């Protein structure tokens, strides 16, 4: 029976040309000092040809807020509205084929209807992982070792969270160049507006709770905290500052929400301030 030896730092001799790592091997932070911040792609869905899906009133408020927020952080933002699934795929393939070597990172945002394990395009449903699978290190090598950030505003089901009441605390209580390998799925972060199985709330005038909180935190603390810390405070805002108000529908009244963050990041993401307003 053959024996297999596994070495730390081993690299297959069959590999093609190697991509230069964008960051020192054990750096605590991702390199956010490339000539450009990177692309931010937003797929905003208000209307659907699927009969049981209603128009998402208020989503354009979210989209405009997110566009302005990301531009102020130095991103080149492209927003697309009511795209079919085929158009989404074509756009993602185009972005994945670009040279991102001069970019810090990539952001993809989806604003749409959803269910558990499903998102909706204008014309049909699709699986969320079909979005980020275009950007694994083997398929998009110029983003290898760089953060790929996905923000998804969509329901993941129809369960409701009535919350739990807590009593307020009182003050009294109080060497030579080496090579190394990384997993193809590394350096991803996926932030969902709600946890699996649950409803995601949206105000028709002010936009969704999650996007309101995300944009507020990015505007106020986008260059102050690393992204995971910032997203913790996004969760705090959504959890504490929002509650549904539908007294005419007691089932939907006084409901709560908590976002869900999945991180495969290997370093801290901390946005540097834009230089003269441009990165």
Helices and strands as residue ranges (DSSP letters): E 36-44, H 59-72, E 76-81, H 85-97, E 103-111, E 114-115, E 118-120, E 125-126, H 129-132, G 133-135, G 141-143, E 148-153, E 188-192, E 202-203, E 207-208, H 209-221, H 227-241, E 260-263
